[in-house]
Amino acid sequence: MKVALIGASGMIGSRILEELVSREYEVTAVVRNPSKVEGREGVKVVKGDVSDGRALEEILEGADALISAYSPPNGAEQQLIEITRGILAAAREAGVRRVIVVGGAASLFVSTGVTLLESGALPEQWKAIAGAHRDLLELLRGSNAAVGLDWTYFSPAGLIEPGERKGTFRLGKDHLVVDDGGQSRISAEDYAIALVDELEQPRYVRERFTVGY
């Protein structure tokens, strides 16, 4: 399978790239700085401007699936919506039907009718990107932006960071996955496993799902 990966040099994107390579996918890595991912066998590295829809469409042609790990710059969090809208349009025009979006955790429910974002538990500095990701999920679910695409929005646990590749975790849908101690955690490595598992055996098409220990 040929997979295009946007944001392949980021904290999460780089782990997704490693997981794809380990499973022998043919990957096109779309990045701002190619030097961060060059020299990997099985990876075609392309310097791409995700705001240029026509150029992105050309990059995506021939891919079987697209994974977007795009993350906007600090202070420009609302770019997430318009950039992803353009990414979805480019995928559609390029004939790439399967799209997996690396999402956020803040729109997950922590109790009846209360999301993590609404709970007051998020640090102030995370609220802007959390709100943008909430809006992105609503865009996927309720607008024409994703028409014709088999999209999946994949929320991480409340805390995602580099760590161990354990290969054991639990999946959920719209509620935060917590452990016996009430903590919601996942390593970026295990998040990548779960994402590529979904790519290989789709279970959450046109849905959101999440993961945690």
N, C-alpha and C positions, 0 to 999 in steps of 0.2 A: 504493500500500500504506500502511496505517495502522500506525504503529509506536509502541509505548510504550517510553520510555527512562527507567529508574530510575537516578538518580545523574548526571543530565545536566550538573551544574555542576562535577563533579570534573575532575582533570587528564586522565584518559582519557575519561570520559563527555562532557566538553565537546568533545573532538575527534571523538567518535562523532557527537555532535549536529551539528557542522559538516559532517561527511561526509554524513549523512542529508539535511540541508537542501540541500546542493549537488546532490544527486541527486533533489531535489524530492519527497521522502517527506513524508507528513503525519504529524507527530510530536507525541505527547503527552509532554512532559518532566515527570517526577515528581521533585520536588526538595524539600529542606527550606527553602531560601531562594529564593523565586521571583524576587527582584530580580536574581539573578545571571544569569538567562537570559531575562528578559522583553524584549519588543520585537523578536523575531525573526519574520520572515514565515514562515508555514507551521508555526509551533510553538505549540501550546497548552500553556501552563505551568500545572501543578497542584501546589499545596502538598500533599504527601502524607506520611503517617506509614506507613512500610513495615511497621511492627509491627502495624498495624491491618488484619487480613486482609479484613474485610468492606468497609471503605472502599476498600482497594486493588482488591478485586474489582470494585467499581463503576467505578473509574477505568479499569480494563483492558477493560471491556465494549466491544465493537466494534473492538478492535484486531486486526490480522492477525498481529502478532508482538510479542514482548517482548524487550528487551535489558536485562539487569541489570548495571549497573556499580556496584552497591552496595558500599560500603566501610565497615566498622565503625570506631568511634572507637578511637584508641590506648588500649590497656589493656583493651579489650573485644572482642578479636579473635574469641573463640568465638561472639559474637553472629552472626557471618557464617553459621554453620550454621543456627541457628534462624530467622533472618530470611529466608534464602534458602529454607528449607523452606516458610515462610509465603508467600513470593512465588510459589513453584511451585504451591502449593495455590490461591492466588488466581487464577493464570493458568488452571489447570484448570477452576475453577468459572466463570470468565468466558468459557470457550470459546476461549482463546488456546492453540493447540497448539504453535506454533513459539517456542522460547525459546533465546536465546543468553546465556551467562553469561561475563562478563569474569573470567578466572581468574588464577592465579598461575603462576610458572615453577618453583617449588621442587620440584614433584613430577615434573618432567621428568628423564629419565635422562641422566647425563653419561658413564657407562660401563656395562658389563654389570651389571645388578642394583643399580646405585648411583644414587640420585637426587641432584639438586642439594642438597636439604635434608640428605641423609645424607653428602654429600661433605665437610662441614666448611668449605665456602667461603663460606657466608652469614654476614654480620655478625650479631652477637647480637641487635641491635634488630629484625632482620627475621624472626627465627625464629618468633615467635608468629603473625604473619599468614601466614607460609609454611605452618606446620602447619595452620592453620585452612583454608587453601585446599586443601591435600592432603586433609583430611578431607571437604571439600565435594565434591571430585571423586569420592571413594569413595562419598559419599552418592548422587550422581547415578548412578553405575554399579551400585550394589548394593542399593538400598533401594526402597521403594514411593513415595518422595517424588516421583519423576519419571515414574511410570507414566502412560501416555497422552499424554506430551509428546514432541515432537520437539526434544530439547535438544541443545545443543552447548556444550562448555566450551572456551574459547579462552585458552590460555596465551600470555603475551607472551614475548619474549626475556628473558635474564637481567637486562638493563638496559633499562628503558623510560622515556623522558623526552621533554619537548617538543623538537621539532626540525623538520627539513625534511620536506615532503611530496614524497618522491621518486617513489613509485609503483612502485618495484622492490624486491623482497624475495623470500625463499624460505620455503616452507611446510614443516612437518614434522608429525609426529603425537605421539609420546611421548618423543622425544629432543630435547635442547636443540640449537637451530640456532646454529652458530658460524661465524664468517668465517675467512678464511685465516690470520688472526693468532690464532685461538683465542678471539676475543671474541664474546659473544652480546649483540647490541644491536638495538633497533628504536626508531624515533621513535613517539610517540603518534599522530602524524598518519598514518603508514603502517600502524600497527596498526589504526586506524579504517578505512582503505581495505580491508584484508584482512577485517575483520569484516563490513563491509557487502557486500563481494563474496560472502561466505558466506551472508548473508541473501538475496541475489538469486539465487545459484546454489548451493544446498546440496550440499556434498560430504562433510560430516562430521556427519551426523545421528546422535545418540546416541553420539557420540565426542568425544574431545578432539583439538584440533590446536594447532599453535604456529606462530610466525613469527620470522624474523630476517634480517639482511643476509648 
